Amino acid sequence: MSGVRLRPSTPADLAFITTLERDAENRTIIGQWTDEEHLAAMRGEAGRWHTIIERGGVPAGYMIAYDCRDAGGGVHLKRILVGDKERGTGKAAMRLFVEETFTRLAPDFIWLNVYDHNARAQAVYRALGFRDYHPDEPEASRLTAAAEAPARNAHRMRIDRPG
């Protein structure tokens, strides 16, 4: 999708991020972070990075990811959230994120946690090549130690580096 791009978040984006995150509809599909947690990710603390999703040059959402490669945990996409759903913005942003992450960092895989009831997100992830990742797979405890365990009523999905 043309017109969608990713750029590093800055403190000037914080009001947009928190307004979007704390919207009543979004509170049911993602966790809530404090302003300081967002700012720490923007500073790159603990291997995290924070990205604004733009559509047509205007902020349309954000992403947070963790670099867990040193712990053998690939890259963890902690959160993706877009404001105007059902327009392809999230899918286009995910596609860019996956392509850029595999090109720039070359992790063995990218993974995320998704709520079981969030069928829309799961469909997008599957269309991009993610698959369900079960807790009994070998890396499961390493992923939990590197970033986090899935929340109650959630599960992991992952995509492996091509080639």
HELIX and SHEET records of a PDB file:
HELIX    1   1 PRO A   11  ASP A   13  5                                   3    
HELIX    2   2 LEU A   14  GLU A   21  1                                   8    
HELIX    3   3 ASN A   26  THR A   28  5                                   3    
HELIX    4   4 ASP A   35  MET A   42  1                                   8    
HELIX    5   5 GLU A   45  GLY A   47  5                                   3    
HELIX    6   6 ARG A   69  ALA A   71  5                                   3    
HELIX    7   7 THR A   89  ARG A  104  1                                  16    
HELIX    8   8 ALA A  119  ALA A  127  1                                   9    
HELIX    9   9 ALA A  140  ALA A  146  1                                   7    
SHEET    1   A 7 VAL A   4  PRO A   8  0                                        
SHEET    2   A 7 ARG A  48  ARG A  55 -1                                        
SHEET    3   A 7 VAL A  58  ASP A  67 -1                                        
SHEET    4   A 7 VAL A  75  VAL A  82 -1                                        
SHEET    5   A 7 PHE A 109  TYR A 115  1                                        
SHEET    6   A 7 ALA A 154  ASP A 160 -1                                        
SHEET    7   A 7 ARG A 131  TYR A 133 -1                                        
END                                                                             
